[in-house]
Amino acid sequence: MIPTTEYVPYFNPFIELIDSNKSVIDNLQDVQDDFESTLRQVPKEKENFAYASGKWTIKELIQHLIDSERVFCYRALCFARNDKTDLPGFDQDLFVENSIAQQREYSDLLDEMNLLRKGTIQLFKSFSQDDLVKIGVGSGNKISVRALGTVIAGHQKHHLQVIRDKYLC
């Protein structure tokens, strides 16, 4: 269980989705396995589907997860290495709007997500127990390295549930 002193309440919905009895690495792998097995089965006609006007397509949602994971991993690396710089936030909508997710092959997006997660797991394996509890500031909010790893997994799990509930129904 990650103490609430290691993150701000904004991250509760993501952290609460994750099994607190498992390691960050196990949760990252478990959620990726579920994501991979679910999204590899998406019918071709759903790849560019958005469930409502102004909502992202499944391709854009995958790109959002990729971009967010990269940002969170950079933060985790900086904090683990004792970089005390307050790291900037990022505009997720602007990132998606300026991506070429819609023109990309669906399988390439899934392959990239899978490879990125493997890299994320290796990154978190490289952190000591002391590194995992180090806290830094990103987007104006304090968060620990291990909370970032849990947020990565919980964020993906949240969006996987949205895909199941709103895109694949």
C-alpha positions as CSV (number, residue, x, y, z in Angstrom):
1,M,0.0,0.0,0.0
2,I,1.4,3.4,-1.0
3,P,0.9,6.0,1.8
4,T,-1.2,8.9,0.7
5,T,1.7,11.2,1.7
6,E,3.4,10.0,-1.5
7,Y,0.9,11.5,-3.9
8,V,-1.9,14.0,-4.2
9,P,-5.6,12.9,-4.1
10,Y,-6.0,13.5,-7.9
11,F,-4.2,10.2,-8.4
12,N,-6.5,8.1,-6.1
13,P,-8.7,6.8,-8.9
14,F,-5.8,5.3,-10.7
15,I,-3.9,4.0,-7.6
16,E,-7.1,2.4,-6.2
17,L,-7.5,0.3,-9.3
18,I,-4.2,-1.5,-8.6
19,D,-3.6,-4.5,-6.4
20,S,-1.7,-3.1,-3.4
21,N,-0.5,-6.6,-2.5
22,K,1.6,-6.8,-5.7
23,S,4.8,-5.0,-6.6
24,V,4.8,-2.1,-9.0
25,I,6.5,-4.4,-11.6
26,D,3.9,-7.1,-11.2
27,N,1.1,-4.6,-11.6
28,L,2.7,-3.1,-14.7
29,Q,3.0,-6.5,-16.3
30,D,-0.5,-7.7,-15.3
31,V,-2.3,-4.7,-16.6
32,Q,-0.3,-4.7,-19.8
33,D,-1.1,-8.4,-20.4
34,D,-4.8,-7.7,-19.9
35,F,-4.6,-4.6,-22.2
36,E,-2.7,-6.6,-24.9
37,S,-5.1,-9.5,-24.9
38,T,-8.2,-7.3,-25.1
39,L,-6.9,-4.8,-27.6
40,R,-5.5,-7.4,-30.0
41,Q,-9.1,-8.6,-30.4
42,V,-10.6,-5.2,-31.4
43,P,-12.4,-5.5,-34.7
44,K,-10.9,-3.4,-37.5
45,E,-14.0,-1.2,-37.8
46,K,-13.6,-0.1,-34.2
47,E,-9.9,1.1,-34.4
48,N,-11.0,4.6,-35.5
49,F,-14.2,4.6,-33.5
50,A,-15.1,7.3,-31.0
51,Y,-18.1,6.7,-28.8
52,A,-19.2,10.3,-28.9
53,S,-18.3,13.6,-30.6
54,G,-15.1,15.1,-29.3
55,K,-14.0,11.8,-27.7
56,W,-10.8,10.1,-28.7
57,T,-10.7,7.1,-31.0
58,I,-9.2,3.9,-29.8
59,K,-6.0,4.7,-31.7
60,E,-5.8,8.1,-30.1
61,L,-6.4,6.6,-26.7
62,I,-3.5,4.2,-27.2
63,Q,-1.3,7.1,-28.3
64,H,-2.4,9.0,-25.2
65,L,-1.3,6.0,-23.0
66,I,2.0,5.8,-24.8
67,D,2.7,9.6,-24.4
68,S,1.6,9.7,-20.8
69,E,3.7,6.7,-19.8
70,R,6.8,8.3,-21.4
71,V,6.2,11.5,-19.4
72,F,5.6,9.6,-16.1
73,C,8.7,7.5,-16.7
74,Y,10.8,10.6,-17.3
75,R,9.5,12.0,-14.0
76,A,10.3,8.7,-12.2
77,L,13.8,8.7,-13.6
78,C,14.4,12.3,-12.6
79,F,13.1,11.8,-9.1
80,A,15.0,8.5,-8.6
81,R,18.2,10.3,-9.6
82,N,17.6,13.1,-7.1
83,D,16.9,15.7,-9.7
84,K,15.0,18.4,-7.7
85,T,13.7,20.3,-10.8
86,D,10.0,20.9,-10.7
87,L,9.0,19.2,-13.9
88,P,6.3,20.7,-16.1
89,G,2.9,19.3,-16.8
90,F,1.7,18.4,-20.3
91,D,-1.6,19.0,-22.1
92,Q,-2.9,15.5,-22.9
93,D,-5.4,16.9,-25.4
94,L,-2.7,18.9,-27.3
95,F,-0.5,15.8,-27.4
96,V,-3.3,13.7,-29.0
97,E,-4.3,16.5,-31.3
98,N,-0.8,16.8,-32.6
99,S,-0.1,13.1,-32.9
100,I,-0.6,11.1,-36.1
101,A,-2.4,8.3,-34.3
102,Q,-5.2,8.2,-36.8
103,Q,-2.8,7.6,-39.7
104,R,-0.8,4.9,-37.9
105,E,-1.3,1.2,-38.2
106,Y,-3.3,-0.1,-35.2
107,S,-0.9,-3.0,-34.7
108,D,2.1,-0.6,-34.7
109,L,0.5,1.4,-31.8
110,L,-0.1,-1.9,-29.9
111,D,3.5,-3.0,-30.6
112,E,4.8,0.3,-29.4
113,M,2.8,0.2,-26.2
114,N,4.1,-3.3,-25.6
115,L,7.7,-2.4,-26.2
116,L,7.3,0.8,-24.1
117,R,5.9,-1.2,-21.2
118,K,8.9,-3.6,-21.4
119,G,11.2,-0.6,-21.1
120,T,9.1,0.8,-18.2
121,I,9.4,-2.5,-16.3
122,Q,13.2,-2.5,-16.9
123,L,13.3,1.1,-15.7
124,F,11.5,0.2,-12.5
125,K,13.6,-2.9,-12.0
126,S,16.7,-0.5,-12.0
127,F,15.4,1.4,-9.0
128,S,16.4,0.5,-5.5
129,Q,13.9,0.4,-2.6
130,D,15.3,3.7,-1.6
131,D,14.7,5.1,-5.1
132,L,11.1,4.0,-5.1
133,V,10.2,6.2,-2.1
134,K,11.9,9.4,-3.4
135,I,9.5,12.2,-4.1
136,G,9.7,14.9,-6.7
137,V,7.4,17.5,-8.2
138,G,5.7,17.1,-11.6
139,S,2.8,19.3,-12.8
140,G,3.0,21.2,-9.5
141,N,2.3,18.0,-7.5
142,K,4.5,15.9,-5.2
143,I,4.6,12.2,-6.1
144,S,7.0,9.3,-5.3
145,V,8.6,7.1,-7.9
146,R,6.6,4.1,-6.8
147,A,3.4,6.1,-6.9
148,L,4.3,7.0,-10.5
149,G,4.7,3.3,-11.4
150,T,1.3,2.6,-9.8
151,V,-0.3,5.5,-11.6
152,I,1.1,4.2,-15.0
153,A,-0.6,0.9,-14.4
154,G,-3.8,2.4,-12.9
155,H,-4.1,4.9,-15.8
156,Q,-3.9,2.1,-18.3
157,K,-6.4,0.0,-16.4
158,H,-8.8,2.9,-16.2
159,H,-8.6,3.4,-20.0
160,L,-8.9,-0.3,-20.6
161,Q,-12.2,-0.3,-18.6
162,V,-13.4,2.7,-20.6
163,I,-12.6,0.8,-23.9
164,R,-14.6,-2.2,-22.6
165,D,-17.5,-0.1,-21.5
166,K,-17.8,2.5,-24.2
167,Y,-16.0,1.3,-27.3
168,L,-16.5,-2.4,-27.4
169,C,-20.1,-2.6,-26.1
